[in-house]
């Protein structure tokens, strides 16, 4: 009986469930369906508990992750203090270590994402052309190589610099000073320019030119111009030293009668300059002869193509910053390069070696305001149009090495400065025509101008290289002249900057 009742109750519940299911399925109004009272079943209760557990897990995971993130990213006070201290200590500027070009990577580490992948058969030049630099304004400059003729728009490259004549460096000057200090003259004869100058021969056969002047400022101009050359690391000035005409000195005791015949006065300062043999006249380059004179990277490019071999096999020209899809349009983009790599023939190299020395000569003569060289030609051009075709005044070239020798610099720094109002226009004509420089010379000028100590350095050189006897007779360079020199250094650097901006 009890089993029958139990079965009846089960059938009743199933009937109720089937009735409810049919009612829900028959209801086509979705809104009314969801508005109907929610009927809890064992299945719905189970699903609800599952969803609650998942939601609780997500919330716990979020809170735990947030807590860990806060702990990890919390700043370390000690680390911040160290970083600020390091930054403050690194604010001091050292001009010697400032790099004006190039890119530095922290710890010399380059990310793998920066590496460029190219086919193995491509050379460096083709790879560089294929680089896509359209999306950045950063100019990653390549290091000049042995075939670089010009780089950074205004500087002679290693192919020229590495072939420059050795000339007279700092060691040559020191050796000459020690040699003259322990030598004696055995012969004295007419030579070396003006009437009272003399060509002297030492006991071992070495010769020297002696510059004698009545005006002390010409002796100052000669020796201090030589010192300026040393500060710029120029090797085109023969070693020179100041001595006093003292007949009791062993230097002169063998030529007392010759000194009297030359009408030299005692206790006068003279300049002894090492004699340079095998010299020939030096002529003004064509690029500086005409009234439209100029030397810039375009001229270097054109001369390279005109004078160099035309074989595509032996000639390699890389013009950096040129990204030309059509090779035929190269002529229209000729001014867009900053560097020239080319294998030059001997004739072109020889021509560029002389032009590189002229770069230094123009800078040097502008700084010292030398009147007796190219300015002399420019000034006389108004009366003699052919004077630019003749040999340059007070400039010679060694036949064996091609070294240009800057002779007779006595008008520099003093006499030339007094006449700047009259002749400075001619100095500026030459400097304004120049837009290719030697990097070592410009770097030396930048250091002198930044430290503002060119006068102090010249004074130190004068006191260290000359005895008290010489300093009593020959004054140091006046301070006002040192200031003028500093101003003219700034003018040269302004010309370099102007060229960089105009040719960029």
C-alpha positions in Angstrom: 0.0 0.0 0.0 2.8 2.4 0.9 4.7 1.6 -2.3 1.6 2.3 -4.3 1.2 5.7 -2.6 4.9 6.5 -3.3 4.5 5.7 -7.0 1.4 7.9 -7.2 3.3 10.8 -5.7 6.2 10.4 -8.2 3.8 10.3 -11.1 2.2 13.4 -9.8 5.5 15.3 -9.6 6.5 14.2 -13.1 3.1 15.4 -14.4 3.6 18.8 -12.8 7.1 19.1 -14.2 5.8 18.2 -17.7 3.0 20.7 -17.4 5.4 23.4 -16.5 7.8 22.6 -19.3 5.0 22.6 -21.9 3.8 26.0 -20.6 7.3 27.5 -20.9 7.8 26.1 -24.4 4.4 27.3 -25.6 5.1 30.9 -24.5 6.3 32.8 -27.6 6.6 36.1 -25.9 10.3 36.4 -24.9 9.6 39.3 -22.7 6.8 37.6 -20.8 9.0 34.5 -20.6 11.8 36.3 -18.7 9.3 38.2 -16.6 7.8 34.9 -15.4 8.8 33.8 -11.8 12.1 32.0 -11.8 11.5 28.4 -10.8 14.3 26.9 -8.8 15.2 23.4 -9.7 18.1 21.2 -8.6 19.9 21.9 -11.9 19.5 25.7 -11.5 20.8 25.6 -7.9 23.8 23.6 -9.0 24.6 26.1 -11.9 24.2 29.1 -9.6 26.7 27.7 -7.2 29.2 27.0 -10.0 28.9 30.6 -11.3 29.3 32.0 -7.8 32.5 30.0 -7.3 34.0 31.2 -10.6 33.1 34.9 -9.8 34.7 34.5 -6.4 37.8 33.0 -7.9 38.2 35.9 -10.4 37.8 38.5 -7.6 40.4 36.8 -5.4 42.8 36.5 -8.3 42.4 40.2 -9.2 43.0 41.3 -5.6 46.0 39.1 -5.3 47.5 40.3 -8.6 46.9 43.9 -7.7 48.7 43.5 -4.4 51.7 41.9 -6.0 51.9 44.6 -8.6 51.9 47.4 -6.0 54.7 45.7 -4.1 56.9 45.2 -7.1 56.5 48.7 -8.6 56.9 50.6 -5.3 59.9 53.0 -5.7 63.0 52.3 -3.7 64.0 55.6 -1.9 67.6 54.6 -1.8 67.7 53.8 -5.5 66.1 57.2 -6.3 68.6 59.0 -4.1 71.5 57.2 -6.0 70.0 58.1 -9.3 69.6 61.8 -8.5 73.1 61.9 -7.1 74.5 60.3 -10.2 72.6 62.8 -12.4 73.9 65.8 -10.5 77.5 64.6 -10.7 77.2 64.1 -14.4 76.1 67.6 -15.2 79.6 69.0 -15.5 80.6 69.6 -19.2 84.0 68.6 -20.4 84.7 70.0 -23.9 87.5 67.5 -24.5 85.0 64.6 -24.3 82.1 66.1 -26.1 81.3 64.2 -29.3 79.6 66.2 -32.0 78.7 63.3 -34.2 77.9 59.6 -33.7 75.5 57.6 -31.7 76.2 56.0 -28.3 74.5 52.8 -27.0 74.2 52.1 -23.3 76.8 49.5 -22.3 77.6 49.1 -26.0 74.5 46.9 -26.3 72.5 46.9 -29.5 69.1 45.3 -29.5 68.5 42.4 -31.9 65.5 44.4 -33.2 67.9 47.0 -34.7 69.8 44.5 -36.8 69.3 44.7 -40.5 69.0 41.5 -42.5 70.2 41.5 -46.1 71.2 38.9 -48.7 74.7 37.7 -48.2 76.0 38.8 -51.6 75.3 42.5 -50.9 78.2 44.8 -50.1 78.1 47.5 -47.4 77.3 50.3 -49.9 74.3 48.5 -51.3 73.1 47.6 -47.8 73.3 51.2 -46.8 71.3 52.3 -49.8 68.6 49.7 -49.0 68.2 51.0 -45.5 64.8 52.6 -44.8 65.5 55.9 -43.0 62.3 57.6 -44.1 60.7 57.3 -40.7 63.4 59.0 -38.6 65.4 62.3 -38.7 68.3 60.7 -36.9 71.4 60.6 -39.0 73.5 57.6 -38.2 76.8 58.6 -39.6 79.2 55.9 -40.7 82.8 56.1 -39.6 85.1 57.4 -42.4 87.2 54.7 -44.0 90.5 54.7 -45.9 88.6 55.6 -49.1 86.7 58.6 -47.7 87.6 61.8 -49.5 85.2 64.1 -47.7 82.8 63.6 -44.8 80.3 65.6 -42.6 80.0 68.0 -45.6 83.1 70.1 -44.7 86.0 67.9 -43.7 88.8 66.2 -45.7 88.6 62.4 -45.2 91.2 59.8 -44.3 92.1 59.1 -47.9 93.6 62.6 -48.0 94.6 63.0 -44.4 96.5 59.7 -44.3 98.6 60.8 -47.4 99.5 64.3 -46.1 103.2 65.1 -46.1 104.8 64.6 -42.7 106.2 68.1 -42.4 107.5 69.6 -39.1 105.8 68.4 -35.9 106.3 69.2 -32.3 109.3 66.9 -32.0 111.0 68.8 -34.8 110.6 72.1 -33.0 112.0 70.7 -29.7 115.0 69.0 -31.5 115.8 72.3 -33.3 115.8 74.3 -30.1 118.2 71.9 -28.4 120.4 71.7 -31.5 120.8 75.5 -31.8 121.4 75.8 -28.1 124.5 73.6 -28.3 125.8 74.6 -31.7 128.1 77.3 -33.2 128.0 79.1 -36.5 131.1 78.7 -38.7 129.9 80.4 -41.9 127.6 83.4 -42.7 126.6 84.5 -46.2 124.0 86.6 -48.0 120.7 84.8 -48.5 117.3 84.1 -47.1 115.5 87.1 -48.4 116.0 90.7 -47.4 119.2 92.6 -47.2 120.2 91.9 -43.6 119.0 88.4 -43.5 121.7 85.8 -43.6 122.2 82.1 -44.5 124.3 80.5 -41.8 126.1 77.1 -41.6 126.8 75.3 -38.4 129.9 73.3 -37.7 128.3 70.0 -38.7 127.1 71.4 -42.1 123.4 72.0 -41.1 122.1 75.4 -42.3 119.6 77.9 -41.1 118.1 81.2 -42.1 118.6 84.2 -39.8 115.9 86.9 -39.7 117.2 90.2 -38.6 114.9 93.3 -38.3 115.2 96.7 -36.9 111.6 96.6 -35.7 111.0 94.3 -32.8 107.4 93.7 -33.7 108.4 91.9 -36.9 110.5 89.5 -34.8 107.6 89.0 -32.5 105.3 88.4 -35.4 107.6 85.7 -36.8 108.0 83.7 -33.6 104.5 84.1 -32.3 103.1 83.1 -35.7 105.2 80.0 -35.4 103.7 79.4 -31.9 100.2 79.8 -33.3 101.1 77.1 -35.9 102.2 74.8 -33.1 98.9 75.3 -31.2 97.0 74.3 -34.4 99.3 71.3 -35.0 100.3 72.7 -38.4 103.4 71.1 -39.9 104.0 73.6 -42.6 106.2 76.0 -40.6 109.9 75.2 -40.3 111.2 75.0 -36.7 112.2 78.4 -35.4 113.9 79.7 -32.3 114.8 83.2 -30.9 118.4 84.1 -30.1 120.2 87.2 -29.1 123.2 88.7 -31.0 125.9 88.3 -28.4 129.4 88.1 -29.7 130.6 86.4 -26.6 128.2 83.6 -27.1 129.8 80.5 -28.7 127.0 80.5 -31.3 128.5 83.7 -32.9 132.1 83.8 -31.8 133.4 82.4 -35.1 131.6 84.9 -37.3 132.2 88.2 -35.5 133.6 89.9 -38.7 130.6 88.7 -40.8 128.2 90.1 -38.2 129.9 93.5 -38.5 129.7 93.3 -42.3 126.0 92.6 -42.1 125.6 95.7 -39.9 123.9 93.8 -37.1 123.5 95.6 -33.8 124.5 93.8 -30.7 121.9 92.6 -28.2 119.2 92.3 -30.8 116.7 89.5 -31.0 116.9 87.4 -34.2 115.0 84.3 -35.4 116.9 81.2 -36.5 114.8 79.1 -38.8 115.8 75.6 -40.1 116.8 75.9 -43.7 114.5 73.9 -46.0 116.2 72.6 -49.2 114.7 71.6 -52.5 112.0 74.2 -52.7 110.1 75.3 -55.8 107.5 78.1 -56.3 103.9 77.3 -55.2 101.1 78.6 -57.3 97.5 79.6 -56.4 95.0 76.8 -57.2 92.5 77.5 -59.9 89.6 77.4 -57.5 91.0 80.5 -55.7 92.1 82.5 -58.7 88.9 84.0 -60.0 86.6 86.6 -58.4 84.0 83.8 -57.9 86.5 81.7 -56.0 85.2 78.9 -53.7 86.1 75.4 -52.5 83.3 73.3 -51.2 82.1 69.7 -51.3 80.5 70.2 -54.7 83.9 71.3 -56.1 85.6 68.2 -54.5 82.9 66.0 -56.0 83.3 67.5 -59.5 87.1 67.4 -59.4 87.0 63.8 -58.3 84.8 62.8 -61.3 86.7 65.0 -63.8 90.2 64.0 -62.9 89.7 60.4 -61.6 89.5 57.2 -63.6 86.1 56.5 -65.2 86.2 52.8 -64.9 83.1 51.5 -63.1 85.2 48.6 -61.8 87.9 50.6 -60.0 85.8 53.6 -59.0 83.5 53.4 -56.1 81.5 56.5 -55.1 79.2 56.5 -52.1 77.2 59.6 -51.5 75.6 59.3 -48.1 72.1 60.6 -47.5 71.3 60.1 -51.2 68.4 57.7 -51.4 67.6 57.8 -55.1 65.3 55.2 -56.7 66.1 56.2 -60.2 69.9 56.4 -60.9 69.3 58.8 -63.8 68.0 61.4 -61.3 71.4 61.6 -59.5 72.3 64.9 -61.1 69.2 66.6 -59.7 70.1 65.5 -56.1 73.8 66.3 -56.2 73.7 68.6 -53.3 72.1 66.1 -50.9 75.2 64.2 -49.9 77.4 64.7 -46.9 80.2 62.2 -47.6 82.3 61.0 -50.6 84.0 57.6 -50.7 86.1 57.1 -53.8 89.3 55.4 -54.9 91.3 58.3 -56.4 94.2 58.0 -58.8 97.6 59.5 -57.9 97.0 62.7 -59.8 93.7 63.5 -58.0 95.2 62.6 -54.6 98.2 64.9 -55.3 95.8 67.8 -56.2 93.7 67.3 -53.1 96.7 67.1 -50.8 97.7 70.6 -52.0 94.2 71.9 -51.5 94.0 70.5 -48.0 97.2 72.4 -47.2 95.6 75.5 -48.7 92.7 75.0 -46.3 95.1 75.4 -43.4 97.0 78.2 -45.1 93.8 80.3 -45.5 92.8 79.7 -41.9 96.3 80.4 -40.6 96.8 83.7 -42.6 93.3 84.9 -41.5 94.1 84.3 -37.8 97.4 86.1 -38.0 96.3 88.7 -40.6 99.4 87.9 -42.7 99.8 90.6 -45.4 102.8 89.2 -47.3 101.2 86.2 -48.9 97.9 85.7 -50.8 96.5 89.0 -49.5 99.4 90.7 -51.3 98.3 89.1 -54.6 94.6 90.1 -54.0 95.5 93.6 -53.2 97.7 94.0 -56.3 95.1 92.3 -58.5 93.4 95.7 -59.2 96.5 96.8 -61.1 97.7 93.5 -62.4 95.2 90.9 -63.5 97.8 88.3 -64.2 99.2 88.4 -60.7 97.0 85.5 -59.6 98.6 83.3 -62.2 102.1 83.8 -60.9 103.8 82.1 -57.9 102.3 82.9 -54.5 104.3 85.3 -52.4 106.2 83.8 -49.4 105.0 80.3 -50.2 107.1 77.4 -51.5 106.7 73.7 -52.1 109.1 70.9 -51.3 109.9 69.0 -54.5 110.3 65.6 -52.8 107.1 65.5 -50.7 104.8 68.3 -51.9 104.8 69.9 -48.5 103.8 73.6 -48.7 106.1 75.7 -46.5 104.7 78.9 -45.0 107.6 81.3 -45.2 108.1 84.8 -43.8 105.3 85.3 -41.3 106.7 88.4 -39.7 103.7 90.6 -40.5 101.4 88.4 -38.5 99.7 89.2 -35.2 101.1 92.7 -34.8 101.8 94.6 -38.0 98.9 92.9 -39.7 96.5 93.7 -36.9 97.4 97.4 -37.0 96.3 97.4 -40.7 93.1 95.4 -40.4 90.9 98.3 -41.4 92.6 98.5 -44.7 93.2 94.8 -45.5 90.6 92.8 -43.6 88.3 92.7 -46.6 90.9 90.7 -48.5 91.4 88.3 -45.5 87.6 87.8 -45.5 87.5 87.2 -49.2 89.7 84.1 -48.9 88.0 82.8 -45.7 84.5 83.2 -47.1 85.5 81.2 -50.2 86.5 78.2 -48.1 84.1 75.4 -47.1 86.4 72.4 -46.8 88.6 72.1 -43.7 91.0 69.8 -41.9 89.2 68.3 -38.9 92.3 68.4 -36.7 92.8 72.2 -37.3 89.1 73.0 -36.5 89.1 70.8 -33.4 92.2 72.7 -32.1 90.4 76.0 -32.7 87.3 74.8 -30.9 89.3 73.9 -27.8 91.1 77.3 -27.8 87.9 79.2 -28.3 86.0 77.3 -25.7 88.7 77.7 -23.0 89.4 81.3 -24.1 93.1 80.7 -23.3 94.9 81.3 -26.6 96.8 84.3 -25.1 97.8 82.4 -22.0 99.0 79.4 -24.1 101.1 81.7 -26.3 102.6 83.4 -23.2 103.4 80.1 -21.6 105.2 78.9 -24.8 107.2 82.1 -25.0 108.3 81.9 -21.3 109.1 78.1 -21.4 111.1 78.2 -24.6 113.1 81.3 -24.1 115.6 82.3 -21.5 115.4 85.4 -19.3 118.0 87.1 -21.5 115.7 86.7 -24.5 112.6 87.8 -22.6 114.4 91.0 -21.5 115.0 92.0 -25.1 111.9 90.6 -26.8 108.4 91.4 -25.3 105.6 88.9 -25.1 102.5 89.2 -27.3 100.4 92.1 -26.0 97.1 91.2 -24.4 95.0 93.3 -26.9 96.5 91.3 -29.7 95.6 88.0 -28.0 92.0 89.3 -27.8 92.0 90.0 -31.5 93.3 86.6 -32.2 90.5 85.0 -30.0 87.9 87.0 -32.0 89.3 85.8 -35.3 89.2 82.2 -34.1 85.5 82.7 -33.4 85.2 84.1 -36.9 86.8 81.0 -38.5 84.5 78.7 -36.5 81.5 80.8 -37.6 82.5 80.2 -41.2 82.7 76.4 -40.5 79.2 76.5 -39.0 77.9 78.5 -41.9 79.2 76.0 -44.4 77.7 73.1 -42.4 74.3 74.7 -42.4 74.4 75.8 -46.1 75.6 72.4 -47.3 73.5 70.2 -45.1 
